[in-house]
Amino acid sequence: MAYPIPTEVLRLVREEEGLSQAALARQMGTVASVLSKLERADEAEPEIAARYLTATGSDLAREVQDYYARLWFQERPPSFLHPDREVLWTIDQALSSLAAFRADNEDPILRGPIGLLESELRIAEAYLRRRDHVVAWVGDIGVGKTTALTYAVGLLVGDGRSSRRPAFPVGPGRTTVCETAIRNAATYGILVDALADEDVLRLTRDLVSSLAPGAAGAGVSAEIARVLRHMSGMKVVTTMVGDDPVSTDPIADLLAGGLGIDEVTDRLIVAMNLADRRERQIILPEGSEDGLTWVSRLVSNINSGLDGRFGVPTRITVLMPSTHLCADGQTLQVVDTRGIESVTQRRDLAEHGDDSRTLMVLCSKFADAPNATVQRQLQESLDTGSDASIHRRQCILVLPRGDEALEMPGFDEPIILRQQGYAVRRKEIEQALANASLPATPVYFFDARNDDPDKIWKTLRGQVAEMRAVYGNRGRTAAAGVTNLRNNVDDVRAAEARLDVEQEIRRILAAAATLPDVKRLAHQNLIDQMAIGHHSSIAASIVRRGEWESFQFAHILGQGVRIDANLRTRANTLRIEHKLDDLEQKYSELPVVVQSLQALRGRLTERRQEFLAMARAIGRDAYGSLLAAADIWDKSAERYGQGAGYKRDIAVIWREWFENEQAAAETARMTGERLQDAWTNSVVGPLKQAMQSED
């Protein structure tokens, strides 16, 4: 064998054969302690690994030996346990073959096909080499995703299934203060990303300001307010006076006693002892207590601001042993995103949605699936030109409760099994998606208290495997292209076809080089989101000059630029794709040409996705600068608290400002110029370069 072997592979071989360490040690002519030490290491050298496998003597052992005897072109092989090891072997050998072919062929005509195939192989290899993926659970506040997630992962405390409860803080909504992640690890631990002190000071001032007599400010979210109050010891206390509850707010009392906003803010900050809240990670001491109970208590305290070692969290990561997150050769990280409050155009959700390694799990209650939020997310995926649907990066997870699935009306007779109810509901959901012209999306069901979590994780891992299969197919297609290229290199007709293809592609790229006029104004997206958003979120963002996590003006305007960029480039992209279709049909008998065209199609899709991501970044940057210097904030803030019609009036104020403000018009013009440059440099130029056949 040519390479060291991970000891986890050796252990698998031994355990599959049913051998103990002592039994295998005797067959190897050694003692069990030596074998135990060997298996505790990360890798075994080829010689000792060969002895180990030979002594085992099973078919699996011989398969492992044959695998590690292969000579790889790129680098040492992936683990035998890697789910895509054979695809990676195919890609590796294709790269080796292509390198040898390039060395023997200096014909400039071949540079384009060689470059495209190599790029395709390396993209597929880079994706498949990694086994890590994120599974992001997304849903409305109170939809039940956190409860379902904790049951699915096994983050439960208590004895017996009926009395177990989630280790994470859960409730009807507004319970978790930040995004929470779960990663597989050898032991339990907590990692915390926290706000900087200046951000804590700003939020504390906002909280105090909202409680001042006559205040009209938006304050902070209920979750943040709870954390700040606990950290400063300023919790609202409710007592019963007779039959009536009476609340006492120490912050309001300080303000009513004559202290100013700054003075009260300073008192809260001092009471928080921020200098002592610098802890960022903690690992459960070995043998100290039950890990899940420890995680539950610590996460709850950090989430509520009750642990004096930690500040205001922006992300909590739980480390825990989990078979669900490391099965089938995958390494999964689960992310419980912050609950959605009407507006789905949030930066964190956009980043998850754009990540090629993230599966978006869109959660919905049983009765209203697919709810408005899920449909809006799927629609925005279409509007922004995302490839999440075709790359299998999104699914709908319906969360039944109680006997909802059994109460579905059956076709001929009453439903007696939950799976029957799920099947009926799935058809209704699929029809609802079709009626709304939304992409067909996988629909799964998980009743946290009745369904087997192993089944839902097997299902989700299966969809992650489908995400990986997109790149596996891409790698196999490119590898087949290498074979076709080598077998047809002397075909004069193929060479002439390449020249014709290059000329045709250059002509169509020249026709598609200039972007058409604006199809949809960026600020229209902001106006639309104001109609959807909660008035308190909009007001909170206006008070902060657009910087509120649940309603970020610059991000929403950037998303508007991306939507417009998608609309403006759709026709040109279709023209290029149609030309590729025509050329593929024209040269269908020349596989080497068809493979090049397919690789170019993949490059077009990839480059357009990069352009659309750049469009959002350009819009966020340009409009962020515009808003930072805008004079509309005070006027908008004055409207809060003046009666009904708040969102309508705010939308009118902003629409008129965008339509009449010269700086806004100039920003739109400059954004258009930057989009044109991005289209030229990130799509048209690279596609021309990919077809380059001569210096």
Secondary structure, DSSP 4 states (H G I P E B T S, - for coil): --S-EEHHHHHHHHHHTT--HHHHHHHHTS-HHHHHHHHHSSEE-HHHHHHHHHHH--HHHHHHHHHHTSPPSSSSPPPTT-TTHHHHHHHHHHHHHHHHHHHH---GGGHHHHHHHHHHHHHHHHHHH--EEEEEEE-BTTSSHHHHHHHHHT-EESSSTTT-EESS--SSSS---SEEEEEE-SS-EEEEEE--HHHHHHHHHHHHHHHSTT-------HHHHHHHHHHHT---EEEEETTEEEEE-HHHHHHHTT--HHHHHHHHHHHHTGGG----EEEPPTTSS-HHHHHHHHHHHHHHT--TT---EEEEEEEE--STTS-TT-EEEEEEPPPB-S----HHHHHHHH-TTEEEEEEEETTT-S-HHHHHHHHHHHHTT--TTTTT-EEEEEE--TTTTTTS--SSS---SHHHHHHHHHHHHHHHHHHTTPPP--EEE--TTTS-HHHHHHHHHHHHHHHHHHHHHHHHHHHHHHHHHHHTTT-HHHHHHHHHHHHHHHHHHHHTSS--S-SS-HHHHHHHHHHHS-HHHHHHHHHTTT--TTS-HHHHHHHHHHHHHHHHHHHHHHHHHHHHHHHHHHTTT-HHHHHHHHHHHHHHHHHHHHHHHHHHHHHHHHHHHHHHT-S-HHHHHHTTTS-S-HHHHHHHHHHHHHHH-HHHHHHHHHHHHHHHHHHIIIIIHHHHHHT----
